[in-house]
Amino acid sequence: MNGAATIHWFRRDLRTSDHPALEAAAATGGVLGAFVGDPTLLAPAGPTRVAHLAASVRALDASIGGRLVVRVGRPEEVLVGLAGDVGARRVVATADFGPAGRARDERVARHLRARGIDLELLDAPYAVAPGTVRTTAGEPYRVFSAYRRAWAALDRGRAGPACAVDWLDAPGEDPSRLVDLAGSIRPDYFADLPDEPPATTPAGEVAAHAALEAFRARAERYGETRDRPALEGTSRLSPHLKVGAIHPRTVLDAVGGVAGAFVDEVAWREFYADVLYHDPASARAAWRGTARALRVDRDGRARERFVAWARGRTGYPLVDAGMRQLLTEGWMHNRVRMVCASFLVKHLHLDWRWGARWFLWRLVDGDLASNQHGWQWVAGTGTDAAPFFRVFNPVRQAERFDPEGRYVRRHVPELAHLEAPECLRPVGGLLAPGYPAPIVDLEVERREALARHAEARGRR
Ligand SMILES: Cc1cc2nc3c(=O)[nH]c(=O)nc-3n(C[C@H](O)[C@H](O)[C@H](O)COP(=O)(O)OP(=O)(O)OC[C@H]3O[C@@H](n4cnc5c(N)ncnc54)[C@H](O)[C@@H]3O)c2cc1C
């Protein structure tokens, strides 16, 4: 190809197949593939996610013969520099729909336009782009089930093939530089909680497709196994979807016909991105104003409780198992995410944003839309939220979803010698040396949560 050079600016689309934006970039000539490490976006990101990002960038680089150009700096300046290097007048990227990404893209587009360079934003990290699914009155949906129906009726497109690209080259940096940019903005209530990333998750397009293939073999059983944290019942695709090592279109094409419950979960991801798109403030504040007034604790005892929760030392085995899985694997099973989040909000009376921030810090799949709205769902302030009085009891949840205690014993070694049901319940130090006594009483705190909820409603 001899046409003019184009820059493909990789962001949350770190792959080369089923990639409409990359295909558009490659249609007119040689492509310079660039990844920009933006310090302002990486500073508040936790080390786990950035380590996975760096590994995914490295894998992409390897897949295109080492020709991905990684540079650190403000994207507008880096891109203008690269455009100068290869004589490009066109930058193509997959559109970003998050609040920070949109603001950045508007800024970058202005900056590039002033220098005669076009920024073209195409496709989405979703099967249906946020902002697309609307009611007949043109409004966004506020309830999942209605969104889901309208979403299913839309053409989500089919997965495309791998793109043929004539890659250009320019000098760049090693992707491990990205890791140094992570985590410099750290809230003080994290105290001395660990920062080092957990064991690495396989990264890159090949790993993402391997995870999809492995899941295909068990997808038919997803409905029965997805709520059992001891089993490998779910797809573990979330870290790959986060960085775009695989597109949800590809995933839905491969298994959508087999597992209806699985399609629902992918649709939740799309719904939350849509909700955040229409209401960017919901990343930081209650989506439903009614719940804004809920009184939360912030004193010294609250901070101690937060640290005990984050370290997996609450004395409630399922909560501790989940929080330790987060520490060691950087991932947590969805059922357990709900239980741990509920415990923080309803039994510890802490601000859901404290918990959400810790999750984002540790999760390899940490995603603003899914995380903040997952938390708001639990806290009773989000879309489709269950009534506030429905408080997850972590012991009953353990008995129901981990009846043999395999998940709990796997993650809490102090309980490994106990059989179920003993290992699912708070135990004294005599039975399990080194394991903490429960930090709160479930019934006392459940009543306290309900009282605070009634108080908040009264103040409206
Ligand atoms: C408090 C809380 C915080 C969460 N934080 C995140 C987060 O930061 N990032 C994230 O990707 N998911 C988050 N989730 C959703 C869910 O827990 C994870 O997506 C899921 O556990 C990932 O594992 P999997 O890929 O094996 O899921 P599977 O069950 O195989 O589901 C397939 C895909 O569907 C999507 N999905 C599944 N469940 C949900 C859900 N409830 N909401 C939105 N999307 C979903 C994910 O992209 C997932 O990879 C959170 C849920 C809760 C309750």
The ligand as a MOL file (V3000), in Angstrom:
LIG
                    3D

  0  0  0     0  0            999 V3000
M  V30 BEGIN CTAB
M  V30 COUNTS 53 58 0 0 0
M  V30 BEGIN ATOM
M  V30 1 C -19.7730 -4.4870 43.6280 0
M  V30 2 C -19.4720 -4.9440 42.2290 0
M  V30 3 C -18.3930 -4.4160 41.5360 0
M  V30 4 C -18.1010 -4.8420 40.2270 0
M  V30 5 N -17.0300 -4.2830 39.5660 0
M  V30 6 C -16.7730 -4.6410 38.2820 0
M  V30 7 C -15.7000 -4.0610 37.5560 0
M  V30 8 O -14.9720 -3.1890 38.0580 0
M  V30 9 N -15.4650 -4.4960 36.2870 0
M  V30 10 C -16.2410 -5.4490 35.7010 0
M  V30 11 O -15.9830 -5.8260 34.5450 0
M  V30 12 N -17.2870 -5.9990 36.3540 0
M  V30 13 C -17.5690 -5.6240 37.6240 0
M  V30 14 N -18.6220 -6.2130 38.2850 0
M  V30 15 C -19.4750 -7.1550 37.5670 0
M  V30 16 C -19.0730 -8.6410 37.6620 0
M  V30 17 O -18.8130 -8.9960 38.9860 0
M  V30 18 C -17.8670 -8.9890 36.8110 0
M  V30 19 O -18.0120 -8.4770 35.5090 0
M  V30 20 C -17.6890 -10.4990 36.6970 0
M  V30 21 O -17.5290 -11.0590 37.9780 0
M  V30 22 C -16.4980 -10.8190 35.8150 0
M  V30 23 O -16.2580 -12.1840 35.7590 0
M  V30 24 P -16.5120 -13.0300 34.4360 0
M  V30 25 O -15.8370 -12.3670 33.2890 0
M  V30 26 O -16.1410 -14.4190 34.7360 0
M  V30 27 O -18.0750 -12.8620 34.2940 0
M  V30 28 P -19.1600 -13.6950 33.4580 0
M  V30 29 O -20.1830 -14.1480 34.4100 0
M  V30 30 O -18.5300 -14.6820 32.5920 0
M  V30 31 O -19.8590 -12.5570 32.5790 0
M  V30 32 C -19.4240 -12.2150 31.2600 0
M  V30 33 C -19.1560 -10.7460 31.1610 0
M  V30 34 O -20.3410 -9.9980 31.4090 0
M  V30 35 C -20.0300 -8.8000 32.1140 0
M  V30 36 N -20.6970 -8.8340 33.4170 0
M  V30 37 C -20.9740 -9.9090 34.1720 0
M  V30 38 N -21.6600 -9.5530 35.2770 0
M  V30 39 C -21.7930 -8.2190 35.2340 0
M  V30 40 C -22.4130 -7.2650 36.0810 0
M  V30 41 N -23.0450 -7.6130 37.2020 0
M  V30 42 N -22.3360 -5.9650 35.7330 0
M  V30 43 C -21.7240 -5.5840 34.5980 0
M  V30 44 N -21.1340 -6.4490 33.7440 0
M  V30 45 C -21.1750 -7.7440 34.0510 0
M  V30 46 C -18.5220 -8.7800 32.2880 0
M  V30 47 O -17.9570 -8.0350 31.2410 0
M  V30 48 C -18.1530 -10.2510 32.1760 0
M  V30 49 O -16.8310 -10.4570 31.7500 0
M  V30 50 C -18.9260 -5.8020 39.6060 0
M  V30 51 C -20.0100 -6.3370 40.3230 0
M  V30 52 C -20.2760 -5.9210 41.6070 0
M  V30 53 C -21.4420 -6.5180 42.3390 0
M  V30 END ATOM
M  V30 BEGIN BOND
M  V30 1 1 1 2
M  V30 2 1 2 3
M  V30 3 2 2 52
M  V30 4 2 3 4
M  V30 5 1 4 5
M  V30 6 1 4 50
M  V30 7 2 5 6
M  V30 8 1 6 7
M  V30 9 1 6 13
M  V30 10 2 7 8
M  V30 11 1 7 9
M  V30 12 1 9 10
M  V30 13 2 10 11
M  V30 14 1 10 12
M  V30 15 2 12 13
M  V30 16 1 13 14
M  V30 17 1 14 15
M  V30 18 1 14 50
M  V30 19 1 15 16
M  V30 20 1 16 17
M  V30 21 1 16 18
M  V30 22 1 18 19
M  V30 23 1 18 20
M  V30 24 1 20 21
M  V30 25 1 20 22
M  V30 26 1 22 23
M  V30 27 1 23 24
M  V30 28 2 24 25
M  V30 29 1 24 26
M  V30 30 1 24 27
M  V30 31 1 27 28
M  V30 32 2 28 29
M  V30 33 1 28 30
M  V30 34 1 28 31
M  V30 35 1 31 32
M  V30 36 1 32 33
M  V30 37 1 33 34
M  V30 38 1 33 48
M  V30 39 1 34 35
M  V30 40 1 35 36
M  V30 41 1 35 46
M  V30 42 1 36 37
M  V30 43 1 36 45
M  V30 44 2 37 38
M  V30 45 1 38 39
M  V30 46 1 39 40
M  V30 47 2 39 45
M  V30 48 1 40 41
M  V30 49 2 40 42
M  V30 50 1 42 43
M  V30 51 2 43 44
M  V30 52 1 44 45
M  V30 53 1 46 47
M  V30 54 1 46 48
M  V30 55 1 48 49
M  V30 56 2 50 51
M  V30 57 1 51 52
M  V30 58 1 52 53
M  V30 END BOND
M  V30 END CTAB
M  END
